[in-house]
Amino acid sequence: MSNYLAVATVTEALRMTLEDAVKIVGGAIATSVRPDQIASGATGVNVYLYQIVPNAALRNNDLASRDADGKLVQRPKAAIDLHYLLTVHGDEKTFEPQRVMGAVIRSMHDTAVLTKKSIRDAAALGALTGSDLVDAPERIKFTPLPLSVEELSKLWTVFQAKFALSVAYSASVVIIEGSDSPRSSLPVQLSNLVVLPSMGPVIDKLKSQATPVSPIVDVQPIHLNYIVHLYGHGFRSGTAKVRIGKTLVDPTSLTDDHITFDLKFPPFLEDDLRAGLRAAQVITQITFGSPADPHVGFESNAMPFMLAPRHTAAPAFAAPNVTLQLEPKVNKGQRIVLLLNENVLVNPKAYTFSTIATADSATQQIDVTGALPGTYIVRVQVDGAESPLDVGLDGRYTGTPNVVVT
């Protein structure tokens, strides 16, 4: 940051830099006056600051410089760009203006950044004593500004002077800081720092197990009271918990790459274990502070799975209604699809009926108008999750669940 002398310091440092550059043309000097005040017959370059504009990238960095009570939190800063017109003059017969312009362009291209030495030399001028531009973190960079003939014409009209060979450059960025002292921040009385060698948990795969002695299967219908296995890495980056819906539960077993938990309520809420598409996440909690409290640390990706319903049917129903007994319960608004397939070998009939649950209940009724009397294999879909058929040890269908429509 710099004080109010920054603008003048940049101008003087640029003038001194160009004065060294144009000495290659005999008798050439560098001045910093209005273009209409250039001495007649002189040879050299004139540096004139003709415009100051806000810097587009940094102009709003200090918007919140005061708190709600109006007290200064940080010093306000004005970020500006300076536009310079470099005008060359001399004897046209010996091409002095053009030779000087060549030296100027070469110097501006070679030293596109103001050096600290040139800034210190400029600040040594009596009028600029106290300039702290040399300590600014941002270096002043010069870039050429392409001015059209029309823009040059307007500039020289404003100067009310005869046109002379000129080129424009932008100096960026100059940051001028306010002089008021901001309010001191409150001291830190106690710090709590926790470092974990982890980027957080990641779930790669989900498997399930019907009972503790059943095989762990990759693809199978998942039901209530099953054991769910999550595989991945980073599960021990803090205290790991499993989240489904709104509920956080403790895993039954935990390693860095494997978590198991029981899919049942409690501890899960009934609404969290509705039939249909569900998602499991691993949440790691970090305990720190005074007193030590658990804080949410990392959250894994969400691993989706289908929670399939189970159906227990009564032996017989009279059309047009069939009563379904489902586990878990169906919530209001969930879509129920009943699939009936007649359990006969010759000309079996098949039907599909659907409805939207009108209440939260494990017992749901569905209209089967049009279904002919007979014994039917029953499958139920709730939000796309389908109830399984019962199979024996040989993998064949056992005949249940079924329903008799009379």
TITITOR-829881 format. One record per residue (C-alpha): residue number from 1; residue in three letters; x, z, y. Coordinates in steps of 0.02 Angstrom, whole numbers. Each point is the difference from the previous one (the first is absolute). Example, Ala and Ser with C-alpha at 12.3 -4.5 7.8 and 13.67 -1.06 7.14 Angstrom:
BEGIN
ATOM   seq   type     east       up    north
ATOM     1    Ala      615      390     -225
ATOM     2    Ser       69      -33      172
//
This chain:
BEGIN
ATOM   seq   type     east       up    north
ATOM     1    Met        0        0        0
ATOM     2    Ser       56      -30      180
ATOM     3    Asn      -39       63      173
ATOM     4    Tyr      -62      -95      152
ATOM     5    Leu      171      -83       29
ATOM     6    Ala      -13     -102     -161
ATOM     7    Val      -67     -160       80
ATOM     8    Ala      133       -7      135
ATOM     9    Thr      135       43     -128
ATOM    10    Val      -49     -148     -108
ATOM    11    Thr        5     -117      150
ATOM    12    Glu      171       60       55
ATOM    13    Ala       71       -4     -177
ATOM    14    Leu      -62     -179      -20
ATOM    15    Arg       74      -50      168
ATOM    16    Met      170       75      -44
ATOM    17    Thr        0      -84     -171
ATOM    18    Leu      -37     -170       77
ATOM    19    Glu      130       25      138
ATOM    20    Asp      134       13     -133
ATOM    21    Ala      -70     -155      -84
ATOM    22    Val      -10     -116      152
ATOM    23    Lys      178       37       59
ATOM    24    Ile       50     -149     -106
ATOM    25    Val      -67     -105      145
ATOM    26    Gly      118       28      144
ATOM    27    Gly      -70      117      133
ATOM    28    Ala     -166       28      -89
ATOM    29    Ile      -85      168       20
ATOM    30    Ala     -159       86      -62
ATOM    31    Thr     -128       71      120
ATOM    32    Ser     -170       86      -16
ATOM    33    Val     -102      -48      154
ATOM    34    Arg     -160      -96       30
ATOM    35    Pro       25     -187      -32
ATOM    36    Asp      -38      -38      183
ATOM    37    Gln      140      117       56
ATOM    38    Ile      142      -83      -95
ATOM    39    Ala      145      -30      119
ATOM    40    Ser       18     -182       51
ATOM    41    Gly      153      -84      -75
ATOM    42    Ala       31      136     -129
ATOM    43    Thr       41      -41     -181
ATOM    44    Gly      -64      102     -146
ATOM    45    Val     -156       70      -80
ATOM    46    Asn     -137      110       71
ATOM    47    Val      -94      126     -108
ATOM    48    Tyr     -178       34       59
ATOM    49    Leu     -130      109      -84
ATOM    50    Tyr     -161      -93       33
ATOM    51    Gln     -123       81     -123
ATOM    52    Ile      -27      160     -101
ATOM    53    Val     -123       -3     -147
ATOM    54    Pro      -52      132     -128
ATOM    55    Asn       85      -15     -168
ATOM    56    Ala     -132      -58     -124
ATOM    57    Ala       69       98     -148
ATOM    58    Leu       30      170       81
ATOM    59    Arg     -121        9      145
ATOM    60    Asn     -122      120      -86
ATOM    61    Asn      122      115      -90
ATOM    62    Asp      -34      150      112
ATOM    63    Leu     -190       -4       11
ATOM    64    Ala      -19      178      -67
ATOM    65    Ser      128       79      117
ATOM    66    Arg     -115      144       54
ATOM    67    Asp     -110      120      -98
ATOM    68    Ala     -183       42       31
ATOM    69    Asp       48      125      137
ATOM    70    Gly      102     -130       93
ATOM    71    Lys      167       80      -44
ATOM    72    Leu      144     -118      -28
ATOM    73    Val       42      -21     -184
ATOM    74    Gln      132     -135       20
ATOM    75    Arg       71      -89      149
ATOM    76    Pro      -94     -159       43
ATOM    77    Lys      103     -158      -20
ATOM    78    Ala      -19     -170       81
ATOM    79    Ala       66     -143     -107
ATOM    80    Ile       33     -156      104
ATOM    81    Asp       84     -170       -9
ATOM    82    Leu       97      -67      150
ATOM    83    His       -8     -185       44
ATOM    84    Tyr      152      -66       94
ATOM    85    Leu       28     -165       89
ATOM    86    Leu      182      -53       -3
ATOM    87    Thr       32     -125      140
ATOM    88    Val      166      -95       15
ATOM    89    His       68      -76      160
ATOM    90    Gly      156      -88       64
ATOM    91    Asp       69     -170       43
ATOM    92    Glu     -106     -133      -85
ATOM    93    Lys      137     -131       21
ATOM    94    Thr      117       94     -116
ATOM    95    Phe     -142       55     -117
ATOM    96    Glu       29      183       43
ATOM    97    Pro     -183       52      -32
ATOM    98    Gln        0      -82     -170
ATOM    99    Arg      171       71      -47
ATOM   100    Val      -58      173       52
ATOM   101    Met     -161      -23      -99
ATOM   102    Gly      101      -45     -154
ATOM   103    Ala      103      158       18
ATOM   104    Val     -159      103       25
ATOM   105    Ile      -87      -69     -154
ATOM   106    Arg      155       24     -106
ATOM   107    Ser       17      180       58
ATOM   108    Met     -185       40      -29
ATOM   109    His        9      -73     -174
ATOM   110    Asp      165       87      -45
ATOM   111    Thr      -51      171       68
ATOM   112    Ala     -188        2      -28
ATOM   113    Val        3      191       -3
ATOM   114    Leu       59      107      144
ATOM   115    Thr      152       98      -57
ATOM   116    Lys       19      185       36
ATOM   117    Lys      156      -38      101
ATOM   118    Ser      -93     -118      116
ATOM   119    Ile     -138      130       23
ATOM   120    Arg      127      137       39
ATOM   121    Asp       88     -113      125
ATOM   122    Ala     -166      -39       85
ATOM   123    Ala      -49      183        6
ATOM   124    Ala      164       39       89
ATOM   125    Leu      -69      -86      155
ATOM   126    Gly      -41      133      129
ATOM   127    Ala     -184      -46       14
ATOM   128    Leu      -20       11     -189
ATOM   129    Thr       87      166      -29
ATOM   130    Gly     -105      101     -121
ATOM   131    Ser      -61     -147     -103
ATOM   132    Asp      -13       48     -184
ATOM   133    Leu      -37     -174      -69
ATOM   134    Val      159        8     -103
ATOM   135    Asp      -80      138     -107
ATOM   136    Ala     -159      -99      -38
ATOM   137    Pro      -26      -31     -188
ATOM   138    Glu      -63     -177       33
ATOM   139    Arg      130     -129       47
ATOM   140    Ile      -46     -125      138
ATOM   141    Lys      -12     -175      -74
ATOM   142    Phe      -10     -164       97
ATOM   143    Thr     -100     -150      -57
ATOM   144    Pro      -29     -163       96
ATOM   145    Leu     -172      -30       75
ATOM   146    Pro      -57     -182       -4
ATOM   147    Leu      -74      -38      172
ATOM   148    Ser      -91     -164       29
ATOM   149    Val       25     -104      158
ATOM   150    Glu     -168       64       61
ATOM   151    Glu       50      182      -24
ATOM   152    Leu      166      -29       88
ATOM   153    Ser      -90      -86      142
ATOM   154    Lys     -115      150       23
ATOM   155    Leu      146      120       -2
ATOM   156    Trp       97      -93      133
ATOM   157    Thr     -157      -18      105
ATOM   158    Val      -17      190       -2
ATOM   159    Phe      184       17       50
ATOM   160    Gln      -28     -124      144
ATOM   161    Ala      171      -74      -36
ATOM   162    Lys       69     -167      -53
ATOM   163    Phe       10      -24     -187
ATOM   164    Ala      167       31      -85
ATOM   165    Leu       51      -19     -181
ATOM   166    Ser      -69      153      -90
ATOM   167    Val      -29       76     -171
ATOM   168    Ala     -106      152      -48
ATOM   169    Tyr       39      141     -122
ATOM   170    Ser      -97      150      -65
ATOM   171    Ala       84      171      -20
ATOM   172    Ser      -86      106     -133
ATOM   173    Val      -36      141      -22
ATOM   174    Val       22      124      143
ATOM   175    Ile      -83      169      -29
ATOM   176    Ile      -22      113      151
ATOM   177    Glu      -43      180      -40
ATOM   178    Gly      -93      124      109
ATOM   179    Ser       89      147       82
ATOM   180    Asp     -123      140      -47
ATOM   181    Ser       52      118     -138
ATOM   182    Pro     -122        4     -147
ATOM   183    Arg      -64      160      -77
ATOM   184    Ser      114       68     -134
ATOM   185    Ser      -63       -8     -178
ATOM   186    Leu      -38      161      -90
ATOM   187    Pro      143       56     -112
ATOM   188    Val      -19      -16     -188
ATOM   189    Gln      -12      177      -67
ATOM   190    Leu      -16      -41     -184
ATOM   191    Ser       27     -164      -93
ATOM   192    Asn      -57      -43     -176
ATOM   193    Leu       80     -149      -84
ATOM   194    Val      -31      -62     -176
ATOM   195    Val      101     -143      -77
ATOM   196    Leu      -61      -87     -157
ATOM   197    Pro      104     -128      -97
ATOM   198    Ser     -149     -115      -26
ATOM   199    Met      -97     -142       78
ATOM   200    Gly     -162       70      -72
ATOM   201    Pro      -98      -25     -161
ATOM   202    Val      -43     -171      -71
ATOM   203    Ile     -125      -31     -141
ATOM   204    Asp       44     -148     -112
ATOM   205    Lys     -122       19     -145
ATOM   206    Leu     -154      100      -57
ATOM   207    Lys      -43       40     -182
ATOM   208    Ser     -128      113      -81
ATOM   209    Gln      -24      111     -153
ATOM   210    Ala     -167       51      -77
ATOM   211    Thr       65      167      -69
ATOM   212    Pro      169       87       -3
ATOM   213    Val       31      -69     -176
ATOM   214    Ser      -64     -176       35
ATOM   215    Pro      120     -144       37
ATOM   216    Ile       41      -38      182
ATOM   217    Val      -81     -169       32
ATOM   218    Asp       38     -123      139
ATOM   219    Val     -167      -93        2
ATOM   220    Gln     -158       91      -54
ATOM   221    Pro     -162       63       78
ATOM   222    Ile       38      163       92
ATOM   223    His     -133      137      -10
ATOM   224    Leu      -28      174       65
ATOM   225    Asn      111      133      -81
ATOM   226    Tyr      135     -127      -42
ATOM   227    Ile      183       37       35
ATOM   228    Val       74     -119      128
ATOM   229    His      186      -44        1
ATOM   230    Leu       85      -66      158
ATOM   231    Tyr      172      -82      -15
ATOM   232    Gly      115      -38      146
ATOM   233    His      136       90       97
ATOM   234    Gly       25      126      139
ATOM   235    Phe     -138      117      -61
ATOM   236    Arg      106      156       29
ATOM   237    Ser       38      -31      185
ATOM   238    Gly      -89      161       45
ATOM   239    Thr     -149       85      -83
ATOM   240    Ala      -98     -140      -83
ATOM   241    Lys     -190       -5      -10
ATOM   242    Val     -120     -135      -58
ATOM   243    Arg     -139      -62      114
ATOM   244    Ile     -158      -92      -52
ATOM   245    Gly     -128      -15      138
ATOM   246    Lys        4      159      104
ATOM   247    Thr       73      116     -133
ATOM   248    Leu      181       54      -22
ATOM   249    Val       41       74     -171
ATOM   250    Asp      157       66      -82
ATOM   251    Pro       70     -108     -141
ATOM   252    Thr        4       71     -175
ATOM   253    Ser      178      -63      -24
ATOM   254    Leu      128      -69      121
ATOM   255    Thr      167      -88       -6
ATOM   256    Asp       79     -114      128
ATOM   257    Asp      -71     -155      -87
ATOM   258    His     -153       64      -95
ATOM   259    Ile     -156       98       50
ATOM   260    Thr     -150       48     -106
ATOM   261    Phe     -166       75       54
ATOM   262    Asp     -173       29      -75
ATOM   263    Leu     -141     -109       63
ATOM   264    Lys     -137      132        8
ATOM   265    Phe      -99      110      116
ATOM   266    Pro       41      126       52
ATOM   267    Pro      129      -14       78
ATOM   268    Phe      -58     -173       57
ATOM   269    Leu     -164      -13       95
ATOM   270    Glu     -142      -95      -85
ATOM   271    Asp       -6     -127      142
ATOM   272    Asp      185      -37      -26
ATOM   273    Leu      -28      -46     -182
ATOM   274    Arg     -144     -122       12
ATOM   275    Ala       -2     -145     -122
ATOM   276    Gly       78     -157       69
ATOM   277    Leu      162      -42       88
ATOM   278    Arg      104      154       43
ATOM   279    Ala      179       21       63
ATOM   280    Ala      132      132      -35
ATOM   281    Gln      138       49      122
ATOM   282    Val      147      119      -11
ATOM   283    Ile       15      111      154
ATOM   284    Thr      158      101       25
ATOM   285    Gln      -13      157      105
ATOM   286    Ile      150       78       87
ATOM   287    Thr        2      186       36
ATOM   288    Phe       90       53      158
ATOM   289    Gly      -27       91      164
ATOM   290    Ser      -15      182       50
ATOM   291    Pro      -98       56      -93
ATOM   292    Ala       25     -134     -132
ATOM   293    Asp     -153     -111      -16
ATOM   294    Pro      -30     -158     -102
ATOM   295    His        6     -163       98
ATOM   296    Val      -40     -175      -59
ATOM   297    Gly      166      -85      -35
ATOM   298    Phe      -17     -168      -87
ATOM   299    Glu     -145     -100      -71
ATOM   300    Ser       20     -124     -141
ATOM   301    Asn      -87     -166      -18
ATOM   302    Ala     -180        8      -66
ATOM   303    Met      -13      -46     -185
ATOM   304    Pro     -175      -67      -40
ATOM   305    Phe      -89       29     -165
ATOM   306    Met     -177      -21      -69
ATOM   307    Leu      -91      161      -47
ATOM   308    Ala     -122      -57     -134
ATOM   309    Pro     -169       84      -29
ATOM   310    Arg      -62       65     -167
ATOM   311    His     -178      -29      -57
ATOM   312    Thr     -105      109     -115
ATOM   313    Ala     -164      -86      -44
ATOM   314    Ala     -158       74      -74
ATOM   315    Pro      -55      -80     -164
ATOM   316    Ala     -148      -97       68
ATOM   317    Phe      -79      -57      164
ATOM   318    Ala     -160      -87       43
ATOM   319    Ala       19     -147      119
ATOM   320    Pro        2      -26      146
ATOM   321    Asn      117      148       36
ATOM   322    Val      158       60      -85
ATOM   323    Thr       75      169       48
ATOM   324    Leu      190        3        6
ATOM   325    Gln       99      161      -18
ATOM   326    Leu      171      -31       79
ATOM   327    Glu      162       96       21
ATOM   328    Pro       60       19      136
ATOM   329    Lys     -156        4      105
ATOM   330    Val      -44     -153      102
ATOM   331    Asn       -7       17      188
ATOM   332    Lys     -134      -73      110
ATOM   333    Gly       39     -180       46
ATOM   334    Gln      106      -39     -154
ATOM   335    Arg      -45     -158      -95
ATOM   336    Ile      -54       22     -182
ATOM   337    Val       -3     -144     -124
ATOM   338    Leu      -78       22     -173
ATOM   339    Leu       59     -120     -137
ATOM   340    Leu     -108      -10     -157
ATOM   341    Asn       54      -98     -154
ATOM   342    Glu     -113       -2     -152
ATOM   343    Asn       86       68     -155
ATOM   344    Val      -57     -135     -124
ATOM   345    Leu       89     -145      -82
ATOM   346    Val     -134     -134       24
ATOM   347    Asn      -49      -59      176
ATOM   348    Pro       56      158       91
ATOM   349    Lys      -73       24      172
ATOM   350    Ala      100       56      153
ATOM   351    Tyr      -58       65      170
ATOM   352    Thr       77       54      164
ATOM   353    Phe      -92      114      122
ATOM   354    Ser       66       75      161
ATOM   355    Thr      -53      127      131
ATOM   356    Ile       68      105      143
ATOM   357    Ala       -1      188      -25
ATOM   358    Thr     -123       84      118
ATOM   359    Ala       65      177      -23
ATOM   360    Asp      154       97      -57
ATOM   361    Ser      -35       37     -182
ATOM   362    Ala       70      -19     -176
ATOM   363    Thr     -172      -60      -55
ATOM   364    Gln      -48     -174       59
ATOM   365    Gln     -150     -110      -42
ATOM   366    Ile        8     -189       -9
ATOM   367    Asp     -141     -126      -20
ATOM   368    Val       19     -106     -158
ATOM   369    Thr     -157     -104       23
ATOM   370    Gly       13     -154     -109
ATOM   371    Ala      104       81     -138
ATOM   372    Leu      -80      -27     -170
ATOM   373    Pro      -15      146     -120
ATOM   374    Gly      155       28     -105
ATOM   375    Thr      160       99      -25
ATOM   376    Tyr      133      -40      129
ATOM   377    Ile      182       39       26
ATOM   378    Val       16       85      171
ATOM   379    Arg      135      -24      130
ATOM   380    Val      -14       63      178
ATOM   381    Gln      100      -56      151
ATOM   382    Val       14      111      154
ATOM   383    Asp       82      -87      148
ATOM   384    Gly       86     -115     -124
ATOM   385    Ala       66      136     -116
ATOM   386    Glu      -73      -25     -174
ATOM   387    Ser      -43      130     -132
ATOM   388    Pro       86      -29     -167
ATOM   389    Leu      -74      -28     -171
ATOM   390    Asp       36      126     -138
ATOM   391    Val      127      -60     -128
ATOM   392    Gly       63       76     -162
ATOM   393    Leu      176       25      -62
ATOM   394    Asp       -1     -179      -61
ATOM   395    Gly      -36      -61      176
ATOM   396    Arg     -176      -63      -42
ATOM   397    Tyr     -159       36       94
ATOM   398    Thr      -94      149      -74
ATOM   399    Gly     -173      -47       63
ATOM   400    Thr       -5      120      146
ATOM   401    Pro      -47       20      137
ATOM   402    Asn     -163      -93      -27
ATOM   403    Val     -180        6       55
ATOM   404    Val     -163      -48      -81
ATOM   405    Val     -122      -87      115
ATOM   406    Thr     -178       10      -61
//
